[in-house]
Amino acid sequence: MDDKEFTYLLEAYKAAIDYLNGYADRVSNRFNILLTLNIAAVALFGNIWLNPQTTPSKNGLFVSALGLAVSVLLYIQSAQDRYMFRQQRKRINAIRQNIEKNIGRNDIPALFAPLDEADTGKRKFIFESLTSWNSSVISLTSIPVIASILLTVFWIITLFARK
């Protein structure tokens, strides 16, 4: 591999990592905004549910529909982001492996290389201690998806559970 190709691959590796870091920040901000809207809707719905004399029940229906819409939006965003993160990690690893193969070294910092059997898919869960464990099922990118599904179920129940 000549110096020009190596420099290109290294810059591509750095750019891919920078893009993923920036994307992670944007994802986190969107998730926080949508989660805050959902929590506000839950609080408003709880106020309406606990004080039906002061607020007409159609407001409860409106809040439930609004909460459901926000939850579905959160689900769509979270599921797509989770997919993008997985694909970008594969892309970054492919670039890193290409660099390593061409320079004959295996010690380039691997931000997303498998660390243990949970990462490689051999095991779903590894428990080291109460404060140290790894799961291939519950991950930082799956939590927003799971939260959005639970919130969607909550809002569907509130639409049908009327006093």
Secondary structure, 3 states (H helix, E strand, C coil): CCHHHHHHHHHHHHHHHHHHHHHHHHHHHHHHHHHHHHHHHHHHHHHHHHCCCCCCHHHHHHHHHHHHHHHHHHHHHHHHHHHHHHHHHHHHHHHHHHHHHHHCCCCCCCCCCCCCHHHHCCCCEEEEECCEEEECCCCCCHHHHHHHHHHHHHHHHHHHCCC
